[in-house]
Amino acid sequence: MYAIVKAGGRQEKVAVGDTVTVDHIDAAAGSTVSFPAVLVVDGASVTSDPKVLSGVKVTGEVIDQTKGPKIHILRYKSKTGYRRREGFRAQLTKVKITAINGAK
């Protein structure tokens, strides 16, 4: 059994026991978080009805707060001496999926 959940601005495919990296969630390590399900697949049955999915709860445990890879940004215009250098690292959260409840 697996589910497609909405996590941050993206959708992730998760199953019980999986560890996923999602956008930053403001929760301490060891706390429980839940995600809304978009689709649930259990063997041959596929559930995508919003009324049924409102009762499905995908829960996970926060493992760690991490950072993504550094992205280097360089803006440059020739012949004018214009150069700007900037960097960015996304704040991420590692979550271990513990249960998919309410799916039939």
N, C-alpha and C positions, 0 to 999 in steps of 0.2 A: 504494500500500500504506500502510495506517495501522494503529496499534495502540492499544488502551486499556490504560494502565499504572496501577499503584498507586503514587502518589507522596504520601507523608505520610498524611494522613487522607482523601484524596480520590482520585478516578480522573480521569485526563486523557487526552484523545484526542491522539495525537502522530503525526507523519510525519517522515521524514528531512528535516532542514533547518529544522524548526519550533523556535521559541524559546518555552519555557513557564516560567511563574513558579510555583514550588512552595514548600511549607513549608520552613523552614530546614534545610539539609543542611550538616553540619560538614565542609566540604571547601574547599580553597583554589581561587582562580580559576585556570582552566587544567587542573584535574585532571579525571579521568574518573569518572563515576558510572554505575551500572546500575540499572534498574527492572524489577520483575517484571511480565510481561504477563498481562492478564486476558482479552484478546480480540485476535485478529489478523485483519484483513480484507485479502485480496489479490485484487482484482478481484471475481470472483463467489464465491470460496471464503472461507468464514468459519470460523476455527478457535477453538473454545472448550473443547476437551478439555484438562483439567489435565495429563494425561500428555504430550501434545504440547507444551503451553505451558511445561512445565518446561525444555524445551530451547531455548526462544526467549529471546533476550537483547536488551533495548533499552538501548543505551548513549548517553550524552550527555556533553557537556563543560560544566563550570561556567563561566559567563561572569562573574557578579557576585553579590555579596551586597547585597541592598537592604532597604528597609523599606516596608511597606504604608502606606495612608493613615491619618491619625490619627483615632481614634474618641473622641469626647467623651462622657463618662458623667457625668450629674448626678443625684444622689439628693436628693429634696426631700420634706419633709412639712409640710403647712400648719399654721399656728398654733403651732408648737413651736420654730421657729428652726433646725430641722435641715436642713443643706445639706452635701453632700459632692461635691466635683468631682474627677474623675479622668480620665486619658487613657490610650490604649493604641495602640501601633504594632506590628504583626506583623513579625517577622524573616522575610524571604523570600530565595529563591535563584533566580536566572535560569539556566536550563539550555538549551543548544542540543543538539537530538537529532542524533546523528551516524550511527547505524546501527540497523537492526532485523535481527538475525542469527538464523538457525535456522528461519525461517518458510518453509513450502513453498507 
